Amino acid sequence: MDQNNKDELRQISEVQDRLIGMYTHRDPDEVATAVQSAYRHFDDTRVRDFVPLLVERRANSDLGGSDVMVDPAAVPPHLGE
């Protein structure tokens, strides 16, 4: 397993931990299943840079959350506005 694979798996594990923390009312195994299902969805993706982010959004959406992971109020305004 190369370093990129290890980094990606570490990031997927972090996604899983983060979503388990967000969905405390759900069984952690259910959250893990959603993350693994989302991860498998991207198995054939050649460019892997954004896979962890896409997995997090997809799993969050599958668990009933939004596919947008950031609170809009926390985003700083754009310059010139």
N, C-alpha and C positions, 0 to 999 in steps of 0.2 A: 504494500500500500504506500503510495507516494505522499509527500507532505501536503499537497493540495487536498487529497482525499481525507487525510487526517484532520485538516483544518475544517473542511466542510462537515465532517461528522461531528466535530466539536461544536460547530455553530448550530447544527441541527439539534444536538443535545441541549444547548442553551435555549433554543426556541422552545423545545419541549418543556424545559423547566419553567420558562417564562409563562407559557400558556397554562401550565398546571397551577402556577401562582395566580393567574388571572381567573381561572375557572375552578375556584375552590369548592364550588357546589357540584362539580362534576367529578366522577371517578377518575383518578389519575390515569388508569389504564385506558379509559375512553379517550382522554386527551392524547395519550401516547399513540393510540391507534389512528387518530385523526392526523397527527403529525407524520406518522409513517406512511399513511395512505397518500398524503399530500406529497411527501418526498418521492414515493414511487411514481407519482404522476410525471415527475421531471427526469425519470431514468434516462431517456433518450436525448436529453438536452445536451448539446455539445458545448455551449458556452455556459460554464458553471458558476460564474461570479455572483450572480444574483439569486441562485437557487435557494439559499437559506431564507432570504427575504420573501421570495415567492411562496415558499413552503409555509412560512409563518402566516402570511396573508390568507392563503388557501385554507389552512387548518383552522384559523380563527373564524373565517367565514363559515366553514363546515360545522363549527361548534356553536354557531348562532350569533357570532359577533360580526362586526363590520370587516370588510376587506381593507379598510383604511386603518392603519395601526397607530396613527398619531392624533393627538388631541389638537384640533385646529387652533384653539386658543393658545397653545404652547408654541406655535410657529411664529417667529418674529415677522413683522410686516416687511414687505419688500421696500427697497429704497425707492424714493420718488413717489410714494403713495401718500 
